[in-house]
Amino acid sequence: MSPVPYLKFAGPVLDEATIAGVADVLRSGWITSGPRVQAFERALSTFCGGRPVKAMTSATAAVEVALQLAGIGPGDEVITSAQSFFTVLNMIVKVGATPVFVDCDLVTRNIDLGEVEAAITARTKAIIPTHWPGSLVDMDALLALARRRGLRVIEDAALVMGSQWKGRNIGAIGDLVTFSFHPNKNMTTIEGGALVVNDAAEGERVDALRFHGITYRPDRTRDVAFPGGKFNLPDVNASIGIAQLARLPEFLATRRELVARYFERCATDPSCVLPPSPRTGDGQSWNMFCVLLPLDRLTVTRRELRDALDAQGIGTGVSYEALHLCTLGRSYGYKEGDFPATERIARETLTLPLHAGMTTTDIDRVCAALAGIVAGART
Ligand SMILES: Cc1ncc(COP(=O)(O)O)c(C=O)c1O
């Protein structure tokens, strides 16, 4: 009998046409940013309701450039959720600003907007919320708050490419929006990301910020007035992005179907805290399926449980550690007990396999393995 293949917790679906498209770019004589990036940005702009979109080498680059575009630097504070990926903390610190953390909702995992309001000071310049799969930040409340308090908003939409707020794609509304096209995300360019901006002037500024700070003088010589980075996406990656964007609705439909199966299976085993249940036509996309484990009622640690799943050929992840309790976060004075929901999630969360290359049979296999381990480890 052949061994069961290892089930990765995330990963891309790449078809032969996409692979052939990469070969075409490699043979074309233009492999770094060029016509494919322009075509990818046009397609992304259409997806974002006609707003200007700039392709980048990662979402992390997009967040850094967004902060620079918003003029955020030393002396400024940026409010963000302690339950997110390291990108938000790192980029706030990298531009010289101060991260101000707030807690999240235990079930949706989205930033607590009530706590945001309370954390605003005279130094606050921006809010960076991370949208969670299955449930978006309340965009009406967020944008109203930002308008009322004169703050920029940088939406970390890395996990929700294809989610909709009241019928419009995330990216088509709001202020600055960042996407990730890392292989674990809803669509990929290998590494890559994008930044959605408000108008052509911001777009031109981003062009410079992502490419050495270069602008052109009338005599076609170059000038640099501020230090830019080097974050331009190559055409090879953009050609993958064009093909992936075309298949995004299909990928999202598969993910929805898989998540429905997780909910069906988990309903019969109430031991884990689940994300908010999906409803037909709710506009949500599902990049990850994260549960909270009943660790206080088990004789195994999360590490042991993950190792046991791994031994059965099932990969898992931890999304995410508490940002305020990593060494960099603590250096701003944060400590255990500051954000109870974030800390409980960081302790108990488990990311189960979910990607468009899976089948419902894979979900059944994961659920059976998890239920077996949990049943054998009850206190
Ligand atoms: C919530 C979130 N934001 C941002 C990022 C950064 O994305 P990238 O790897 O494209 O820089 C990630 C990556 O995993 C993420 O999970």
The ligand as an SDF file (V2000), in Angstrom:
LIG
                    3D

 16 16  0  0  0  0  0  0  0  0999 V2000
   -1.5910   38.7720    8.3980 C   0  0  0  0  0  0  0  0  0  0  0  0
   -0.3500   38.8740    7.5690 C   0  0  0  0  0  0  0  0  0  0  0  0
    0.0670   40.0900    7.1920 N   0  0  0  0  0  0  0  0  0  0  0  0
    1.1750   40.2390    6.4310 C   0  0  0  0  0  0  0  0  0  0  0  0
    1.9170   39.1490    6.0280 C   0  0  0  0  0  0  0  0  0  0  0  0
    3.1640   39.3560    5.2260 C   0  0  0  0  0  0  0  0  0  0  0  0
    3.0590   38.8320    3.9290 O   0  0  0  0  0  0  0  0  0  0  0  0
    4.3380   38.6970    3.0060 P   0  0  0  0  0  0  0  0  0  0  0  0
    4.9450   37.3590    3.2930 O   0  0  0  0  0  0  0  0  0  0  0  0
    3.7930   38.7880    1.5970 O   0  0  0  0  0  0  0  0  0  0  0  0
    5.2480   39.8140    3.3140 O   0  0  0  0  0  0  0  0  0  0  0  0
    1.5040   37.8730    6.3960 C   0  0  0  0  0  0  0  0  0  0  0  0
    2.2950   36.6990    5.9770 C   0  0  0  0  0  0  0  0  0  0  0  0
    2.0840   35.5880    6.3520 O   0  0  0  0  0  0  0  0  0  0  0  0
    0.3510   37.7280    7.1850 C   0  0  0  0  0  0  0  0  0  0  0  0
   -0.0600   36.5220    7.5820 O   0  0  0  0  0  0  0  0  0  0  0  0
  1  2  1  0
  2  3  1  0
  2 15  2  0
  3  4  2  0
  4  5  1  0
  5  6  1  0
  5 12  2  0
  6  7  1  0
  7  8  1  0
  8  9  2  0
  8 10  1  0
  8 11  1  0
 12 13  1  0
 12 15  1  0
 13 14  2  0
 15 16  1  0
M  END
$$$$
